[in-house]
Amino acid sequence: MGKLRATALRAMALVVVGTGLGGCSLFAIGFGTAQLSAKECMMRAMYFESNRSSAEGMLAVGTVVMNRVDDTRYPKSICGVVGQKNQFAQGLLTRKMTDSGAVLASQMADQVINGARHAGVRSAQHFHTAGLRFPYNNMHYVLEAGGNEFYEKY
């Protein structure tokens, strides 16, 4: 009985910290796990990174995610990009979306997954909170939207 219990506890610990093959985070639900869909990962990136500020801000964040998916230097899936360590808001894939911004994020995620892009983002793959400025010598700013400033490499 003790050996079975130890095995079960180790399996549960792996479930909590595991990562899916497609880069989508796994999270515990009771004694099982669920893998996040591409839409859920996109929604979460838009929701948490744009501070639920506007459709424009969400579209801009979604465009950056898709620009990265299309670049060979990044993972090839939305969840892979969004789940990359130290790239997006900490806990983005596990925190709860607690307000009506989730509805807008869902609508905007559908649009981005179906090909919509923010023209002003162009090929930008990076952004940070608006109001901060860094003297990048290999990048330039292209847009401010949704509380973020977007920039691309030369």
LOROVEX-731199 format. One line per field, with one value per atom (N, C-alpha, C): residue in one letter; atom name; x negated, y negated, z negated. Coordinates in steps of 0.1 Angstrom, whole numbers, plus 5000, padded with zeros to 4 digits. Example, Ala and Ser with C-alpha at 12.3 -4.5 7.8 and 13.67 -1.06 7.14 Angstrom:
zavo	[A|A|A|S|S|S]
kolke	[N|CA|C|N|CA|C]
u	[4868|4877|4868|4872|4863|4871]
v	[5057|5045|5033|5022|5011|5000]
w	[4922|4922|4922|4929|4929|4921]
REM end
This chain:
zavo	[M|M|M|G|G|G|K|K|K|L|L|L|R|R|R|A|A|A|T|T|T|A|A|A|L|L|L|R|R|R|A|A|A|M|M|M|A|A|A|L|L|L|V|V|V|V|V|V|V|V|V|G|G|G|T|T|T|G|G|G|L|L|L|G|G|G|G|G|G|C|C|C|S|S|S|L|L|L|F|F|F|A|A|A|I|I|I|G|G|G|F|F|F|G|G|G|T|T|T|A|A|A|Q|Q|Q|L|L|L|S|S|S|A|A|A|K|K|K|E|E|E|C|C|C|M|M|M|M|M|M|R|R|R|A|A|A|M|M|M|Y|Y|Y|F|F|F|E|E|E|S|S|S|N|N|N|R|R|R|S|S|S|S|S|S|A|A|A|E|E|E|G|G|G|M|M|M|L|L|L|A|A|A|V|V|V|G|G|G|T|T|T|V|V|V|V|V|V|M|M|M|N|N|N|R|R|R|V|V|V|D|D|D|D|D|D|T|T|T|R|R|R|Y|Y|Y|P|P|P|K|K|K|S|S|S|I|I|I|C|C|C|G|G|G|V|V|V|V|V|V|G|G|G|Q|Q|Q|K|K|K|N|N|N|Q|Q|Q|F|F|F|A|A|A|Q|Q|Q|G|G|G|L|L|L|L|L|L|T|T|T|R|R|R|K|K|K|M|M|M|T|T|T|D|D|D|S|S|S|G|G|G|A|A|A|V|V|V|L|L|L|A|A|A|S|S|S|Q|Q|Q|M|M|M|A|A|A|D|D|D|Q|Q|Q|V|V|V|I|I|I|N|N|N|G|G|G|A|A|A|R|R|R|H|H|H|A|A|A|G|G|G|V|V|V|R|R|R|S|S|S|A|A|A|Q|Q|Q|H|H|H|F|F|F|H|H|H|T|T|T|A|A|A|G|G|G|L|L|L|R|R|R|F|F|F|P|P|P|Y|Y|Y|N|N|N|N|N|N|M|M|M|H|H|H|Y|Y|Y|V|V|V|L|L|L|E|E|E|A|A|A|G|G|G|G|G|G|N|N|N|E|E|E|F|F|F|Y|Y|Y|E|E|E|K|K|K|Y|Y|Y]
kolke	[N|CA|C|N|CA|C|N|CA|C|N|CA|C|N|CA|C|N|CA|C|N|CA|C|N|CA|C|N|CA|C|N|CA|C|N|CA|C|N|CA|C|N|CA|C|N|CA|C|N|CA|C|N|CA|C|N|CA|C|N|CA|C|N|CA|C|N|CA|C|N|CA|C|N|CA|C|N|CA|C|N|CA|C|N|CA|C|N|CA|C|N|CA|C|N|CA|C|N|CA|C|N|CA|C|N|CA|C|N|CA|C|N|CA|C|N|CA|C|N|CA|C|N|CA|C|N|CA|C|N|CA|C|N|CA|C|N|CA|C|N|CA|C|N|CA|C|N|CA|C|N|CA|C|N|CA|C|N|CA|C|N|CA|C|N|CA|C|N|CA|C|N|CA|C|N|CA|C|N|CA|C|N|CA|C|N|CA|C|N|CA|C|N|CA|C|N|CA|C|N|CA|C|N|CA|C|N|CA|C|N|CA|C|N|CA|C|N|CA|C|N|CA|C|N|CA|C|N|CA|C|N|CA|C|N|CA|C|N|CA|C|N|CA|C|N|CA|C|N|CA|C|N|CA|C|N|CA|C|N|CA|C|N|CA|C|N|CA|C|N|CA|C|N|CA|C|N|CA|C|N|CA|C|N|CA|C|N|CA|C|N|CA|C|N|CA|C|N|CA|C|N|CA|C|N|CA|C|N|CA|C|N|CA|C|N|CA|C|N|CA|C|N|CA|C|N|CA|C|N|CA|C|N|CA|C|N|CA|C|N|CA|C|N|CA|C|N|CA|C|N|CA|C|N|CA|C|N|CA|C|N|CA|C|N|CA|C|N|CA|C|N|CA|C|N|CA|C|N|CA|C|N|CA|C|N|CA|C|N|CA|C|N|CA|C|N|CA|C|N|CA|C|N|CA|C|N|CA|C|N|CA|C|N|CA|C|N|CA|C|N|CA|C|N|CA|C|N|CA|C|N|CA|C|N|CA|C|N|CA|C|N|CA|C|N|CA|C|N|CA|C|N|CA|C|N|CA|C|N|CA|C|N|CA|C|N|CA|C|N|CA|C|N|CA|C|N|CA|C|N|CA|C|N|CA|C|N|CA|C|N|CA|C|N|CA|C|N|CA|C|N|CA|C|N|CA|C|N|CA|C|N|CA|C|N|CA|C|N|CA|C|N|CA|C|N|CA|C|N|CA|C|N|CA|C|N|CA|C]
u	[4992|5000|4991|4980|4972|4965|4961|4954|4964|4977|4987|4990|4991|4993|4982|4969|4957|4957|4961|4961|4972|4984|4995|4991|4984|4980|4969|4960|4950|4957|4967|4974|4982|4988|4996|4986|4974|4964|4960|4958|4955|4966|4978|4990|4990|4986|4987|4976|4964|4953|4951|4959|4956|4958|4953|4955|4959|4969|4974|4964|4966|4957|4958|4969|4971|4967|4961|4957|4969|4980|4992|4990|4992|4991|5002|4998|5008|5011|5023|5026|5035|5035|5042|5057|5065|5080|5083|5085|5088|5075|5077|5066|5061|5066|5062|5056|5054|5049|5056|5055|5061|5051|5051|5041|5049|5042|5049|5049|5059|5060|5053|5050|5043|5052|5065|5073|5072|5072|5071|5057|5046|5033|5033|5039|5040|5048|5060|5068|5061|5054|5046|5035|5028|5018|5024|5035|5042|5047|5054|5060|5050|5040|5031|5020|5016|5006|5011|5024|5030|5037|5037|5045|5060|5064|5079|5083|5074|5077|5085|5083|5090|5088|5097|5096|5083|5079|5067|5055|5054|5043|5042|5053|5054|5049|5054|5050|5035|5029|5015|5007|5011|5004|5006|5017|5020|5011|5009|5000|4986|4981|4967|4966|4976|4976|4975|4983|4983|4970|4964|4951|4941|4942|4932|4934|4947|4950|4944|4945|4940|4925|4918|4903|4897|4887|4881|4873|4870|4863|4872|4885|4895|4903|4910|4918|4928|4932|4941|4956|4959|4973|4976|4989|4993|4990|4993|4991|4976|4968|4954|4948|4952|4947|4952|4964|4970|4964|4961|4955|4940|4933|4919|4915|4905|4901|4896|4900|4896|4899|4909|4913|4926|4935|4948|4951|4962|4965|4964|4958|4957|4971|4973|4985|4996|4993|5003|5011|5005|5013|5021|5019|5026|5035|5033|5041|5055|5065|5079|5081|5089|5094|5107|5107|5118|5128|5127|5136|5141|5149|5155|5145|5133|5122|5120|5124|5122|5131|5143|5152|5146|5140|5133|5121|5114|5102|5106|5117|5121|5125|5132|5135|5122|5113|5101|5092|5092|5084|5089|5102|5108|5104|5104|5100|5085|5076|5062|5059|5065|5063|5068|5079|5084|5077|5066|5058|5058|5065|5065|5051|5046|5034|5035|5028|5027|5016|5020|5011|5000|5002|4992|4981|4983|4973|4963|4967|4957|4951|4938|4931|4926|4931|4926|4928|4918|4919|4917|4917|4914|4922|4925|4932|4930|4932|4932|4942|4943|4953|4950|4960|4959|4953|4946|4941|4926|4922|4908|4901|4888|4880|4867|4862|4849|4841|4828|4820|4815|4824|4820|4813|4802|4794|4796|4805|4808|4823|4831|4845|4851|4863|4870|4885|4891|4905|4914|4925|4934|4948|4952|4966|4967|4977|4982|4996|5000|5014|5017|5028|5033|5023|5017|5008|4994|4991|4978|4972|4958|4951|4944|4946|4942|4930|4920|4908|4903|4896|4890|4875|4868|4854|4851|4840|4835|4832]
v	[5012|5000|4987|4987|4975|4973|4983|4981|4975|4980|4975|4960|4957|4943|4934|4938|4930|4928|4939|4937|4928|4928|4919|4905|4902|4889|4883|4892|4887|4884|4892|4889|4876|4873|4861|4849|4850|4839|4836|4847|4845|4838|4841|4835|4820|4816|4801|4793|4799|4792|4795|4804|4809|4799|4802|4794|4803|4799|4807|4807|4817|4818|4806|4799|4788|4775|4776|4764|4758|4764|4759|4764|4756|4760|4770|4779|4788|4783|4784|4780|4791|4792|4802|4799|4809|4808|4820|4819|4831|4840|4852|4861|4862|4854|4855|4842|4841|4829|4826|4813|4809|4800|4802|4794|4782|4770|4758|4758|4753|4752|4740|4739|4727|4715|4716|4704|4700|4709|4706|4699|4704|4698|4684|4682|4669|4659|4664|4656|4651|4660|4657|4646|4648|4638|4624|4624|4611|4605|4613|4609|4603|4610|4606|4596|4597|4587|4574|4573|4560|4554|4560|4555|4553|4561|4561|4547|4539|4525|4522|4530|4527|4538|4538|4548|4545|4532|4529|4535|4533|4538|4553|4560|4574|4579|4572|4576|4574|4564|4561|4572|4576|4587|4600|4603|4615|4615|4604|4603|4606|4601|4605|4620|4626|4641|4648|4644|4650|4647|4635|4632|4642|4645|4654|4669|4673|4686|4688|4677|4678|4677|4675|4673|4686|4691|4704|4704|4692|4691|4693|4694|4696|4709|4714|4726|4724|4735|4735|4735|4733|4733|4721|4717|4706|4709|4720|4724|4725|4729|4730|4716|4707|4693|4687|4688|4681|4687|4700|4707|4706|4699|4698|4691|4697|4691|4677|4668|4654|4646|4649|4642|4634|4640|4634|4633|4627|4625|4638|4637|4649|4654|4667|4674|4672|4666|4663|4676|4687|4699|4706|4701|4708|4698|4685|4676|4676|4672|4671|4658|4658|4646|4643|4632|4629|4619|4612|4602|4603|4594|4594|4593|4590|4589|4602|4613|4627|4628|4622|4623|4616|4604|4597|4605|4611|4619|4631|4637|4648|4644|4633|4628|4624|4618|4613|4625|4635|4647|4654|4655|4661|4653|4640|4632|4634|4634|4636|4650|4660|4674|4675|4667|4668|4658|4652|4644|4629|4624|4609|4605|4594|4589|4574|4568|4554|4548|4541|4536|4528|4520|4512|4520|4532|4541|4545|4546|4551|4564|4565|4577|4578|4569|4568|4581|4585|4597|4594|4581|4577|4566|4565|4554|4553|4541|4539|4528|4526|4517|4503|4496|4483|4473|4463|4454|4456|4469|4472|4470|4466|4465|4470|4478|4484|4480|4477|4472|4484|4492|4503|4498|4505|4501|4511|4521|4530|4532|4523|4524|4509|4508|4496|4498|4488|4488|4486|4493|4492|4488|4490|4488|4488|4480|4480|4484|4495|4499|4507|4505|4514|4513|4502|4501|4507|4510|4516|4508|4509|4504|4516|4516|4527|4523|4532|4528|4540|4537|4548|4546|4557|4556|4551|4544|4539|4551]
w	[5000|5000|5000|4992|4992|5005|5012|5025|5036|5035|5044|5042|5029|5025|5030|5028|5032|5047|5054|5069|5073|5067|5070|5067|5056|5052|5062|5067|5077|5090|5094|5106|5105|5093|5092|5092|5087|5087|5101|5109|5123|5131|5128|5135|5132|5120|5117|5124|5126|5133|5147|5153|5166|5177|5189|5201|5212|5220|5231|5243|5252|5263|5272|5273|5282|5275|5263|5256|5247|5248|5240|5226|5217|5203|5199|5190|5184|5170|5166|5153|5147|5133|5126|5125|5128|5126|5119|5106|5098|5098|5104|5105|5119|5128|5142|5147|5160|5166|5178|5182|5194|5202|5215|5223|5228|5227|5232|5248|5253|5268|5272|5285|5291|5288|5289|5286|5272|5262|5248|5246|5251|5249|5255|5267|5273|5264|5260|5251|5239|5233|5221|5223|5234|5237|5239|5247|5250|5237|5229|5217|5207|5204|5194|5199|5211|5216|5220|5224|5228|5217|5205|5194|5197|5206|5210|5214|5220|5223|5235|5246|5258|5268|5278|5289|5296|5298|5305|5298|5285|5277|5278|5277|5278|5292|5302|5316|5317|5312|5313|5306|5294|5287|5295|5300|5308|5320|5326|5338|5335|5323|5319|5317|5311|5309|5322|5332|5345|5353|5351|5357|5352|5339|5334|5339|5339|5344|5358|5366|5380|5382|5371|5371|5366|5373|5369|5356|5351|5338|5326|5328|5318|5320|5309|5311|5322|5327|5339|5335|5323|5319|5310|5310|5302|5287|5282|5268|5265|5275|5274|5272|5280|5279|5266|5263|5251|5238|5239|5227|5225|5234|5233|5220|5214|5201|5202|5194|5193|5205|5213|5224|5222|5215|5213|5198|5194|5180|5172|5160|5152|5148|5149|5145|5155|5167|5177|5181|5181|5185|5174|5162|5151|5142|5143|5135|5141|5132|5137|5143|5154|5161|5154|5146|5137|5141|5152|5156|5170|5174|5187|5199|5196|5206|5213|5206|5212|5224|5224|5235|5248|5246|5257|5261|5252|5255|5263|5260|5268|5283|5284|5297|5305|5299|5306|5309|5300|5303|5316|5317|5329|5341|5340|5352|5356|5346|5349|5354|5348|5353|5367|5371|5385|5394|5390|5399|5397|5388|5385|5379|5383|5378|5376|5366|5365|5374|5384|5394|5388|5378|5372|5365|5361|5355|5365|5377|5388|5384|5384|5380|5366|5358|5344|5336|5329|5321|5306|5302|5289|5285|5272|5266|5251|5246|5231|5227|5214|5209|5215|5220|5225|5214|5219|5209|5206|5208|5206|5219|5218|5231|5228|5238|5237|5249|5248|5260|5268|5274|5282|5294|5297|5309|5321|5318|5329|5331|5325|5327|5327|5332|5332|5329|5323|5319|5331|5332|5343|5339|5326|5323|5308|5303|5289|5290|5283|5283|5270|5265|5253|5241|5239|5228|5230|5242|5246|5257|5258|5269|5276|5289|5298|5306|5307|5315|5322|5333|5342|5343|5346|5349|5363|5364|5378|5386]
REM end
